[in-house]
Amino acid sequence: MQTIRIRGELQLCGMDAYAAVVALLDDTICQNPSRLCLDLRELKFLNSSGIHMLLRFVLKVRNQGKIQLVVTGSEQIFWQGRSLRSFQQIMPQLNLQWV
């Protein structure tokens, strides 16, 4: 399983500022892994633009239809509790794991 870890705090200004992160995520999708883990356990803060960027990534994975996506988060981090559950609403087959 391929893993992408995002740590720390991401508070970039607008979607354009997230272009490098989007490119990394898109490159990972293009590699067609059968399983992909998005590890967000240590991502303490993510602004609304960043959450939107991750939602778009989940939609791309869902629409691609070949990748089993695992998202690992921490219920101790406020934004993750609400936002990661919304990821599962748009991609019901997403495997959401809490640590």
VEXVO-777408 format. One record per residue (C-alpha): x, y, z. Coordinates in pm, 1 decimal. Layout:
      east     north        up
         X         Y         Z
...
END
This chain:
      east     north        up
       0.0       0.0       0.0
     127.0     343.6     -93.1
     104.4     607.3     183.1
      89.8     985.9     168.6
     150.2    1155.1     505.5
      58.5    1516.6     566.2
     177.0    1665.0     897.6
     179.9    1993.8    1079.9
     -44.6    2280.6     974.8
    -158.1    2382.1     627.0
    -307.5    2726.3     596.0
    -236.4    2836.4     240.7
    -430.6    3117.2      78.9
    -676.4    2985.0    -180.9
    -679.1    2680.7    -406.4
    -397.1    2808.4    -627.5
    -161.8    2797.8    -330.1
    -228.9    2423.9    -295.7
    -118.0    2349.4    -654.8
     198.3    2162.8    -548.1
       1.3    1941.3    -308.9
    -263.9    1876.1    -576.1
      11.5    1780.3    -823.3
     156.7    1529.8    -574.7
    -185.0    1376.7    -510.4
    -266.0    1362.9    -883.7
      70.3    1197.8    -957.5
     -10.6     933.1    -699.3
    -346.5     860.3    -864.1
    -172.4     829.4   -1203.1
      49.4     553.0   -1060.7
    -268.6     342.2   -1020.4
    -192.9     186.9    -681.7
    -448.1     -73.9    -579.6
    -450.7      67.6    -224.5
    -363.1     415.5    -108.3
    -343.6     547.8     246.8
    -384.4     918.7     316.9
    -238.8     955.2     666.3
    -361.0    1277.1     829.6
    -311.6    1176.2    1194.4
     -53.9    1449.6    1252.8
    -220.3    1723.2    1047.3
    -316.9    1957.2    1330.6
    -481.7    2229.2    1122.1
    -617.6    2258.3     769.4
    -806.8    2562.4     644.0
   -1119.0    2548.5     427.2
    -918.8    2567.0     102.3
    -715.0    2267.2     214.2
   -1024.5    2070.3     311.5
   -1174.0    2149.8     -29.7
    -851.1    2031.3    -195.6
    -870.3    1698.0     -11.1
   -1239.9    1660.2     -97.0
   -1153.8    1704.4    -464.8
    -883.7    1438.8    -427.2
   -1134.5    1194.1    -275.2
   -1372.5    1265.6    -565.1
   -1094.4    1194.2    -817.0
   -1014.7     863.4    -648.4
   -1384.9     772.8    -638.7
   -1432.6     861.0   -1006.0
   -1119.3     669.0   -1106.1
   -1280.8     365.4    -946.5
    -975.6     141.4    -915.5
    -806.6     257.5    -596.1
    -906.0     143.9    -248.4
    -860.3     458.0     -37.4
    -777.9     442.6     332.6
    -782.6     769.3     528.4
    -626.5     765.1     873.6
    -714.3    1047.5    1109.0
    -724.8    1149.9    1471.9
   -1053.2    1217.3    1649.2
    -849.0    1428.1    1891.9
    -804.0    1690.8    1618.2
   -1122.7    1895.8    1589.7
   -1137.1    1962.2    1214.5
   -1078.3    1595.9    1129.3
   -1380.3    1460.3    1316.4
   -1626.4    1651.5    1102.0
   -1440.6    1678.5     772.0
   -1318.3    1322.1     734.6
   -1667.8    1186.7     791.2
   -1786.4    1404.9     502.4
   -1521.9    1237.3     283.4
   -1688.2     906.4     359.0
   -2026.8    1049.5     261.5
   -1903.2    1131.1     -89.1
   -1709.1     804.3    -116.7
   -1889.8     538.1      90.4
   -1628.9     272.1       7.8
   -1356.5     488.5     167.4
   -1198.6     308.7     463.5
   -1184.7     567.6     743.6
    -962.6     469.4    1035.4
    -929.8     660.6    1362.5
    -626.1     654.0    1587.1
END
